[in-house]
Each structure stands twice: as C-alpha cells, then as structure tokens.
Amino acid sequence: MGRIAVIGAGMGAMAAAARLAVAGHRVTVYERAETYGGAVRRFERDGFGFDTGPGLLTLPAVWRDLFIKTGREPLEECVELVQVDPSSRHVFADGTAVTLPNASRAGVVAALDEALGACAGGRWGDFLVRAREAWDRTRRPLLEEPLWPNWRVLTDREPYPAVPHKRLLRTRRATTLAEVGAWELRDPRLAALLDGHALAHGVAPGTAPAAAAVLPYMEHAFGTWYVRGGIRELARAVYERCLARKVEFVFGAEVTGVLEKDGRAAGVELSDGTVVEADTVVGGGPWRLAALVPGRKLYGAEDVEPRAEGPHPGRVVVCLALRGGREPDAVHRTVVHSPDAADELSLFRPGTTPERPTVRVDRPDDPALRPTEEHEAVVLTATVPSGTGYDWSAPGAADAFADRMVAAAERAVPGLRERTLWREVRTPVHTERETGAEGGAVPPPSLASAQGTLHPSNSTAIPGLFTAGGWSHPGGGLPHAGMSGALVAGLIVEGPQFRGSQ
C-alpha cells in the first residue's frame, strides 16, 4: 500500500486518515498548529471549559459510520452522546418565546401552535414535509457521492417543491429561503426561525436557494446531540482512533509546497525545508492548495470548479464564566433572534457588523465544564463578517460587539452581566490563527439548485492530489467534514470509479 501525506489535522482530514490507514496505507498528518481538531477547539481557564467551535452535533450517523469502519469500538464507547431535549428555545423580536422538542414533528407543531397561534405549527409542519422532499432529492448526489462531470443534475431541477404563490397577478414559486419564509410561512417569527438556520451556517437567507430548507430538516429529522465534556471530545476520540490505526501525527509542521513528479503529486515540503515523499497527498480546501502548487490549475474543464462565492462570514464566540448554578429547567440552546432582520443582513456587507445580531446561547448541563455546581459555563455565538470584510483586530472592536451579544442574550437569560466572573472573546482573528482559513471565515455547507453553491470536488486535475474538509465537497459543518473524509478515502482506495458508500 502507498504512503499518504495529509495536510492538516481538521476533522475531515482525520476522518480520511483513519479510513485510509485501515485500508493498509501508511498515513502521516502534518499540522502547523500544536493540536488536532481544526475549528473544533476548547478554551479552558480556572476550571471552566468552553467549546469555541460547534456546540452541538447533527447527523451523528456520519461519525458512527467512521468508528464502525475503522475499529471494534463503536462511537458510543469512545464518547458519551446525549440527545438534547428540548432541541432549542427561540426568543423572537416581539418577545414571543417557543421551546421546541427534539426530533418530533407533532411536538414541534403543537408547540408552535400554542406559542404563535393556531395554524403556525401547521404551516411549519407542511414546510418540513416539503423540506424532506428536497432532502430526498439531494442527499445522495450532494452529500454521499463524489461530484462528477454530470454534477449539473443538481441544478436541472429545483430540489425544493415550492408552493405556487400569486404575486402582482402572476403565479410565482419561492426560489430563495427568504421567499419561502415570506410566501409559505407567512409569519415573521416563523420566517426568523427559518432564517436562523441559514445564518448559523453563514448563509444569507435572501440568496440561499429554497433547497436550503434541508438545514432545518436535518436538525428536525435526525435530532440534535451533545457530547459529554464538549464537542472537543469528539475530536479527541477521532484523533485517538487515528493513533490506534497507526496514523502518525507531526505537529508544528507547516506544509509550504506540494511536490510533483511525472505530472502527479509526489509529497510535501515543510517550512523548515524538509522534503517528505508520498504517493498521494490529501490537502485542505483548493484555495489553500493553490498556494502550494503555484502555476498549476487544480481543476480541469471536466471537473467541478469552485462556486462558493466569498468572502464568507465568520463567528464571534463569547465564553462567559458565571457565578451561580444553572437552573434545573434551563434549556441547552436558546436562539435570541434579532429584532431588526434588515440590520442583521449587514453582516454580508463588507466592513459592517449588525447592531443587534441573532445570538445563540449554549448552556450545557455538564459538570466537566464548570469548577463547581455553584458556577456555570455559557457560550454565546453570533455570525459576523470575517476578517476579509471587517477589522476585528481594531482596538475595542471585539469587546464592543461582545457587549451587544451579551445584551441580546439577556433577553433570554436575565442577569448575565451581574453573574459574570470573567469572559473570553474570540473572533475570526482566532479562527484564522487556529485553522488557517483566510480572514477566519467559516465554510458553509454545499447547497443545491441553480443559485446554490457547490464546493470544489475532492479530486483535482493533478493525479494523486485530493482535498478534504469544509472548503471542499460537500462543505462545512461536522457532518459534512466526516462525509468529506469518507469520499476522499473512497476515491483513493477504489479509484475514480468510486460512487460513494452504499
């Protein structure tokens, strides 16, 4: 079997490394940072612990499959998965609040009817039925298979079956997520509920295709999960699975070039001048790889070209160390929606930040993350412009925005400021430093349809060079990262005829 060099120790790269090692390859991972996990990080201080990347997990089956395929111990023997119920609480601009159960369509419909009025739940339930059809149409070609030259099958037919809508004497169908909210849900609070799923992934509702309806559908259909000890524990488990499969990790090793020989990838060069030969190279996103193979075109006419427009938003994370214990009936995740939807969309305009952003409040009931029962660790997250569109390093910029996030969060959790012992504010500057993503941007998932975006394919025009992770097919997010690793491993082990797992 061959020697494989993997650039970076993000979740997608590690997923590929573990699968390739099981297939008999000798795999070495070169990571410029001193730890693994990419954006899946933890901040610790004074006995408090905070997830600074994803706080919850959807589609755990992706990671269950990785552990089944790479060893005897299933995922649940390596981490403790807990289904979060209720799934989330939402506080809307008018002060209305609703708590939604996990993975229960009937329960969600009933909760929305009670909180927002009769028919609100029915409209959301009908929307989920249509979203399921979009999921069924796109799941395999968009997530489970490599992107082939006939990838345009995803744009020939709008995956989301929009309801006909009469507007200005014309019958129209929603083509964007914002139009779905306005024309089909017909309630600003339901529209905010829908938009929140797009914003959480850094996608603008006004430009996201209607097929982005799959984002709330995935959470509804497959549930929301928490990993005891924090999501960082999932990264730890994947790293340890790699070690058990004899994957070698070299930390503090920055790759500065990809070697070529006879027209194919032949290894990597490190910043200290070390040259490492390999039969195959797996890198991160194509934009990062482009700097490692200057003058070479990564995609030919027959391949999927990059269509993920930028700059992409990033995230500000505020870690709050609080005095006082968590109330027994506190909800794990609360979403405090912006009272000004138009203002919030300023995050997609370079150089501006929303005055009143939508803020996600995570309050995990996890003793591992707090020093005593008389303390609480809370994480606030907001989607913001990345460093390519806003200077987060400017004096006072981060703290001023964090103040606005805390003020928003207090609509759901009163007294946050009075309880705060200290806080840590993390911006796209930290994300860029830890992951190498330009400006600290966070990759969105791939979305199908004519105006959707697809990330570049996992194979490139250079034989022996592949891409894994959030900036390549099928895009960002923990489930997508795991799928990316599986696709890359399949292409390397089985060759270009690989058509995805059955």
C-alpha positions in Angstrom: 0.0 0.0 0.0 1.1 3.6 -0.5 2.5 6.4 1.6 -0.1 9.2 2.1 0.7 12.7 3.4 -2.3 14.6 4.9 -2.1 18.3 5.3 -3.8 19.5 8.4 -5.5 17.7 11.3 -9.0 19.0 10.9 -12.0 16.7 11.4 -12.3 15.9 7.7 -8.6 15.2 7.3 -8.6 12.9 10.3 -11.7 11.1 9.1 -9.9 10.4 5.8 -6.6 9.4 7.6 -8.3 6.8 9.8 -10.1 5.2 6.9 -7.0 5.2 4.7 -4.9 3.6 7.5 -7.5 0.8 7.9 -7.2 0.2 4.2 -3.5 -0.5 4.7 -1.9 2.8 3.7 0.9 4.4 5.7 -0.6 7.8 6.7 1.2 10.8 8.2 -0.6 14.0 9.1 1.3 17.3 9.1 -0.4 20.0 11.2 1.0 23.5 11.5 -0.6 24.0 14.9 0.2 22.1 18.1 -3.1 20.2 18.3 -5.7 18.5 16.3 -9.4 19.3 15.5 -9.2 22.3 13.3 -12.1 24.6 14.4 -13.3 22.1 17.0 -11.4 23.7 19.9 -11.9 24.1 23.7 -11.0 27.1 25.8 -10.1 26.3 29.4 -9.5 28.6 32.4 -10.0 28.4 36.2 -11.8 25.1 36.0 -14.2 26.3 33.2 -14.4 24.7 29.8 -16.0 26.1 26.6 -16.5 24.8 23.1 -15.3 27.5 20.8 -16.3 25.7 17.6 -19.6 23.8 17.1 -21.6 23.3 20.2 -24.0 20.6 19.1 -23.9 17.7 16.7 -26.4 16.7 14.0 -26.3 13.6 11.9 -24.2 11.6 14.4 -24.6 8.6 12.0 -21.7 10.1 9.9 -19.3 9.6 12.8 -20.9 6.3 13.9 -20.0 5.0 10.5 -16.4 6.2 10.8 -16.0 4.3 14.1 -17.7 1.2 12.7 -15.5 1.1 9.6 -12.2 1.8 11.5 -12.3 -0.4 14.6 -14.2 -2.6 17.0 -15.2 0.1 19.5 -18.3 2.0 18.3 -18.6 5.7 18.7 -20.7 5.4 21.9 -17.9 3.5 23.6 -15.5 6.4 22.9 -17.7 9.4 23.7 -21.0 9.8 25.6 -23.7 11.1 23.2 -26.7 12.8 24.7 -29.8 13.7 22.7 -30.7 17.3 23.6 -34.3 17.7 24.6 -35.8 20.2 24.1 -33.9 20.9 21.0 -33.9 24.6 21.3 -35.8 27.7 22.7 -36.4 30.7 20.5 -37.0 34.2 21.6 -38.4 36.4 18.8 -38.3 40.2 18.3 -41.8 40.7 19.7 -40.9 38.9 22.9 -42.7 35.7 22.0 -40.8 32.6 23.0 -41.2 28.9 22.0 -39.5 25.8 23.2 -39.2 23.1 20.5 -38.9 19.4 21.3 -36.2 17.3 19.7 -36.9 15.2 16.6 -40.7 15.3 17.0 -42.8 16.9 14.2 -46.0 16.6 16.1 -44.4 18.1 19.2 -43.0 21.0 17.2 -46.3 21.7 15.5 -48.1 21.7 18.9 -45.5 24.0 20.5 -45.7 26.5 17.6 -49.5 26.5 17.6 -49.5 27.2 21.4 -46.8 29.9 21.3 -47.5 31.6 17.9 -51.2 30.9 17.4 -53.3 28.4 15.6 -52.1 27.4 12.1 -48.5 28.5 12.8 -47.5 24.9 13.6 -49.3 23.5 10.6 -47.5 25.8 8.2 -44.2 24.8 9.7 -45.1 21.2 9.6 -46.1 21.4 5.9 -42.8 23.2 5.2 -40.9 20.3 6.8 -42.7 17.9 4.5 -41.5 19.8 1.5 -38.1 20.1 3.0 -37.9 16.4 3.3 -38.6 16.1 -0.4 -35.6 18.4 -1.0 -33.5 16.3 1.3 -34.5 13.1 -0.5 -33.6 14.6 -3.9 -30.2 16.0 -2.9 -28.9 13.7 -0.1 -27.1 11.2 -2.2 -25.7 13.3 -5.1 -24.9 16.2 -2.8 -23.5 14.5 0.3 -22.8 10.8 -0.2 -21.2 10.7 -3.7 -18.2 12.5 -5.3 -19.1 15.3 -7.6 -18.8 14.0 -11.2 -18.7 15.9 -14.5 -22.5 15.4 -14.7 -22.9 17.3 -11.4 -25.3 19.8 -13.1 -28.1 17.2 -12.4 -28.3 19.1 -9.1 -29.3 22.3 -10.9 -31.6 21.0 -13.6 -34.5 20.6 -11.2 -35.2 22.8 -8.2 -35.0 20.3 -5.3 -37.4 22.2 -3.1 -41.1 21.8 -4.2 -42.2 25.4 -3.6 -45.9 26.2 -3.3 -47.4 28.3 -6.1 -47.8 31.9 -4.9 -49.8 34.7 -6.6 -48.0 38.0 -6.6 -48.8 41.0 -8.7 -51.2 39.0 -10.8 -48.5 36.4 -11.5 -48.1 32.9 -10.1 -44.6 32.5 -8.7 -42.7 30.0 -6.7 -40.1 30.6 -4.0 -36.6 30.3 -5.2 -34.8 31.6 -2.1 -35.1 30.8 1.6 -36.3 34.3 2.3 -39.1 33.9 -0.2 -40.1 30.6 1.4 -40.4 32.4 4.7 -42.4 35.3 3.3 -44.7 33.4 0.9 -45.2 30.0 2.5 -44.7 30.5 6.3 -46.4 34.0 6.3 -45.4 34.9 9.9 -42.3 37.0 10.7 -41.5 34.7 13.6 -41.6 31.5 11.5 -39.5 33.3 8.9 -37.0 34.2 11.7 -36.9 30.6 12.8 -36.1 29.5 9.2 -33.6 32.3 8.6 -31.8 31.4 11.8 -30.8 28.1 10.4 -29.2 29.8 7.4 -27.5 32.5 9.4 -26.0 29.9 11.8 -24.2 28.4 8.7 -23.1 31.8 7.4 -25.6 31.8 4.6 -27.7 34.8 3.6 -31.5 33.9 3.5 -32.0 36.3 0.6 -29.5 34.5 -1.6 -29.7 31.0 -0.2 -31.7 28.7 -2.5 -35.0 27.4 -1.4 -33.3 24.0 -1.1 -31.5 25.3 2.0 -34.7 24.1 3.6 -32.7 20.9 4.2 -30.8 22.7 7.0 -33.7 22.8 9.5 -34.9 19.5 8.2 -31.7 17.7 9.2 -32.0 19.0 12.7 -35.7 18.0 12.9 -35.3 14.6 11.3 -32.1 13.4 12.9 -32.1 15.2 16.2 -29.6 17.4 18.0 -26.9 15.8 20.1 -24.4 16.8 22.7 -21.1 15.1 23.5 -20.4 14.9 27.3 -17.3 17.0 28.0 -18.0 19.2 24.9 -17.8 18.6 21.2 -14.0 18.7 21.6 -14.3 15.2 23.0 -15.4 14.0 19.5 -12.2 15.5 18.1 -10.2 13.7 20.8 -12.0 10.4 20.0 -11.3 10.7 16.3 -7.6 11.6 17.0 -7.2 8.6 19.2 -8.9 6.3 16.6 -6.3 7.6 14.1 -3.5 6.8 16.6 -4.9 3.3 17.2 -4.8 2.7 13.4 -1.1 3.7 13.3 -1.6 7.2 11.8 1.4 9.3 12.5 0.9 13.0 13.5 3.6 15.7 13.2 2.5 18.9 14.9 4.2 22.3 14.4 4.9 21.2 10.8 3.7 23.7 8.3 3.4 22.5 4.7 4.7 25.1 2.2 4.6 23.1 -1.0 3.3 20.0 -2.7 5.9 18.1 -4.7 5.2 16.8 -8.2 6.9 14.1 -10.2 6.0 12.9 -13.6 2.8 15.0 -13.5 1.4 13.8 -10.2 1.6 14.7 -6.6 4.7 13.1 -5.0 5.0 14.5 -1.5 5.2 17.7 0.5 7.8 20.3 1.6 7.8 21.7 5.1 8.6 25.2 6.2 12.0 24.0 7.7 13.0 22.7 4.3 12.2 19.1 5.0 11.0 17.1 1.9 8.7 14.2 2.5 8.0 11.8 -0.3 4.5 10.3 -0.7 2.4 8.5 -3.3 -0.7 10.5 -2.5 -1.3 13.9 -0.9 -4.6 15.0 0.8 -4.9 18.7 1.5 -7.4 21.2 2.7 -9.5 23.4 0.6 -8.5 24.2 -3.0 -7.8 27.8 -2.2 -5.1 26.8 0.3 -3.8 24.1 -2.1 -3.5 26.6 -4.8 -0.7 28.4 -2.9 1.1 25.1 -2.5 1.1 24.3 -6.3 1.7 27.8 -7.8 1.1 28.0 -11.5 -1.0 24.8 -11.7 -4.7 24.6 -12.4 -6.4 22.4 -9.8 -9.5 21.8 -11.8 -9.9 21.0 -15.5 -12.9 21.7 -17.7 -14.5 18.4 -16.8 -14.2 18.9 -13.1 -16.3 20.9 -10.7 -15.0 24.4 -10.5 -15.2 26.4 -7.2 -18.6 28.1 -7.0 -18.6 29.0 -3.3 -18.6 32.8 -3.5 -16.9 34.9 -0.8 -15.9 36.4 1.4 -17.7 34.1 3.8 -18.8 35.2 7.3 -17.0 34.1 10.5 -18.1 33.8 14.1 -17.6 35.7 17.3 -17.7 33.4 20.4 -18.1 34.9 23.9 -17.2 32.5 26.7 -18.8 33.5 30.0 -17.6 32.2 33.4 -20.6 32.8 35.7 -21.1 32.7 39.4 -24.3 30.9 40.4 -25.5 27.5 39.3 -27.5 26.6 36.2 -31.3 26.5 36.8 -32.6 22.9 36.6 -35.1 23.8 33.9 -32.6 25.7 31.7 -32.6 24.9 28.0 -29.3 23.8 26.4 -29.6 26.1 23.4 -31.6 29.3 23.2 -31.6 31.4 20.0 -32.3 35.1 20.6 -33.4 36.4 17.2 -32.5 39.9 16.0 -35.3 42.5 16.3 -34.1 44.0 13.0 -33.7 41.5 10.2 -32.5 44.2 7.8 -29.8 45.3 10.2 -28.6 41.7 10.7 -28.1 41.2 7.0 -25.4 43.9 7.2 -23.0 41.1 8.2 -23.0 40.1 4.5 -21.9 43.7 3.5 -18.1 44.2 3.8 -17.0 46.5 6.6 -20.1 46.4 8.8 -21.5 44.4 11.7 -25.1 44.1 12.8 -26.1 46.3 15.8 -28.5 43.7 17.1 -27.3 40.3 15.9 -29.1 37.0 16.4 -27.2 35.3 19.3 -27.1 31.5 20.1 -26.8 30.8 23.8 -25.4 27.4 24.8 -25.8 26.4 28.5 -24.7 22.8 28.6 -25.6 20.9 31.8 -22.1 19.3 32.1 -20.1 19.2 35.3 -17.0 18.6 33.3 -17.2 22.3 32.1 -17.5 24.1 35.4 -15.4 24.1 38.6 -18.4 23.6 41.0 -22.2 23.3 40.9 -22.2 27.0 42.0 -20.8 28.0 38.7 -21.9 27.9 35.0 -20.1 27.9 31.7 -22.1 29.7 29.0 -21.1 30.2 25.3 -22.6 33.0 23.1 -22.2 32.7 19.3 -23.0 35.1 16.5 -22.4 35.1 12.8 -20.3 38.1 11.7 -18.2 39.4 8.8 -14.9 37.6 8.5 -11.6 39.4 8.7 -11.7 39.9 5.0 -14.7 42.3 5.4 -14.1 43.7 8.9 -11.1 44.6 11.1 -11.7 42.5 14.2 -8.2 43.4 15.5 -9.1 47.1 15.7 -9.0 48.4 19.3 -12.3 47.8 21.1 -14.0 46.2 18.1 -14.3 42.7 19.7 -15.3 43.9 23.1 -17.9 46.3 21.7 -19.6 43.6 19.7 -19.4 41.2 22.6 -21.2 43.7 24.7 -24.0 43.7 22.1 -24.1 39.9 22.2 -24.4 39.9 26.0 -27.2 42.5 25.9 -29.1 40.3 23.4 -28.6 37.2 25.4 -30.0 38.9 28.5 -33.4 38.9 26.7 -33.4 35.1 27.3 -31.1 34.8 30.4 -31.5 37.9 32.6 -28.7 38.9 34.8 -25.8 37.6 32.7 -23.6 40.7 33.3 -24.1 40.7 37.1 -23.1 37.0 37.2 -20.0 37.3 35.0 -16.7 36.5 36.7 -14.8 36.9 33.5 -15.2 36.5 29.8 -13.1 35.4 26.8 -14.0 36.9 23.4 -12.9 35.0 20.3 -13.2 36.5 16.9 -12.4 35.5 13.3 -8.8 36.5 14.1 -8.6 33.5 16.4 -10.2 31.3 13.8 -7.6 32.3 11.2 -4.8 31.7 13.6 -6.0 28.2 14.6 -7.3 26.9 11.2 -5.5 29.0 8.6 -8.8 30.0 7.0 -8.4 33.3 5.3 -9.8 36.1 7.5 -11.2 33.5 9.9 -14.1 32.6 7.6 -16.2 29.5 8.3 -17.2 27.3 5.3 -20.9 26.9 4.6 -22.4 23.6 3.5 -22.9 22.9 -0.1 -26.4 23.8 -1.3 -28.1 22.6 -4.5 -30.1 24.4 -7.2 -29.3 27.0 -9.8 -28.4 29.7 -7.4 -26.9 27.4 -4.8 -23.2 26.9 -4.2 -21.1 23.8 -4.5 -17.7 23.4 -3.1 -15.0 22.0 -5.3 -14.7 18.3 -5.9 -12.5 16.1 -3.7 -10.3 15.1 -6.6 -8.2 17.6 -8.6 -6.7 17.8 -12.0 -3.3 16.8 -10.5 -3.3 13.0 -10.1 -2.6 11.9 -6.6 -3.8 15.2 -5.0 -7.1 15.3 -3.2 -9.0 17.7 -0.9 -10.8 17.1 2.3 -12.5 19.3 4.8 -15.0 22.1 5.0 -13.7 24.0 2.0 -14.2 21.1 -0.4 -17.2 18.9 -1.3 -19.6 18.6 0.5 -18.8 21.7 2.5 -18.7 23.0 6.1 -20.1 21.6 9.3 -19.2 18.5 11.4 -21.4 16.0 9.4 -20.1 17.3 6.1 -16.5 17.1 7.3 -17.0 13.4 8.1 -18.6 12.8 4.7 -15.7 14.6 3.0 -13.2 12.3 4.7 -15.2 9.2 3.6 -15.4 10.4 0.0 -11.6 11.1 -0.2 -10.8 7.7 1.3 -13.1 6.0 -1.2 -11.6 7.8 -4.2 -8.0 6.9 -3.1 -8.8 3.2 -2.2 -11.2 2.4 -5.0 -10.1 4.8 -7.7 -12.1 7.2 -9.9 -14.9 4.6 -10.3 -15.9 5.1 -6.6 -19.5 6.1 -6.4 -20.0 6.6 -2.7 -20.9 4.3 0.2 -23.9 2.0 -0.3 
